[in-house]
Amino acid sequence: MDPEAARTARESLELVFQMSNIVDTGLDRHTLSVLIALCDLGLNPEALAAVVKEFRRDPPLTTTTTTTPPSPPLP
């Protein structure tokens, strides 16, 4: 990417980030840049918004590990 295109991309991301903050989306710059890249690849922005909302609605599944005591030695 040439320097001018990189500068324009950074400025555009900063503008999107500021707008995101104004409407209180809670999205960080990295997430916004990924979403923009996916839109640039042709993904439906409304579908992406639905995915983001779904991720926020359902907390991530966590795996809990339980430790079991060691088995007694065999006779």
C-alpha positions in Angstrom: 0.0 0.0 0.0 1.4 3.4 -0.9 1.9 5.9 1.8 -0.9 8.1 0.7 -3.4 5.2 0.6 -2.2 4.1 4.1 -2.7 7.6 5.4 -6.2 7.8 4.0 -7.0 4.4 5.4 -5.8 5.5 8.9 -7.8 8.7 8.7 -10.9 6.9 7.6 -10.6 4.4 10.4 -10.1 7.2 12.9 -13.3 8.9 11.6 -15.2 5.6 11.8 -13.9 5.1 15.4 -15.0 8.6 16.4 -18.5 8.0 14.9 -18.6 4.7 16.7 -17.8 6.4 20.0 -20.5 9.0 19.4 -23.2 6.4 19.0 -21.6 4.3 21.8 -21.0 1.1 20.0 -18.2 0.0 22.3 -16.2 -1.3 19.4 -12.5 -0.8 19.4 -10.4 0.2 16.4 -9.2 -3.3 15.7 -12.8 -4.7 15.6 -13.9 -1.8 13.4 -11.1 -2.4 11.0 -12.0 -6.1 10.7 -15.6 -5.3 10.1 -14.7 -2.7 7.5 -12.4 -5.2 5.8 -15.2 -7.8 5.7 -17.6 -5.3 4.2 -14.9 -4.5 1.6 -14.8 -8.2 0.8 -18.5 -8.1 0.1 -20.1 -9.3 3.3 -23.5 -7.9 4.1 -23.1 -5.1 6.7 -26.5 -5.9 8.3 -25.5 -9.5 8.7 -22.2 -8.4 10.4 -24.1 -6.1 12.7 -26.4 -9.0 13.6 -23.4 -11.2 14.4 -21.9 -8.5 16.6 -25.2 -8.1 18.5 -25.4 -11.9 18.9 -21.9 -12.0 20.4 -22.7 -9.3 22.8 -26.0 -10.9 23.8 -24.5 -14.3 24.6 -21.5 -14.3 26.8 -18.7 -16.5 25.5 -18.7 -20.1 26.6 -16.1 -20.8 29.2 -14.6 -24.1 29.8 -14.0 -25.0 33.4 -11.4 -27.6 34.2 -11.8 -29.6 37.3 -9.0 -31.5 38.8 -9.7 -35.0 40.0 -7.6 -36.5 42.7 -5.2 -39.2 41.4 -6.4 -42.7 41.4 -5.2 -44.9 44.2 -2.4 -47.3 43.2 -3.6 -50.8 42.1 -2.7 -53.6 44.5 
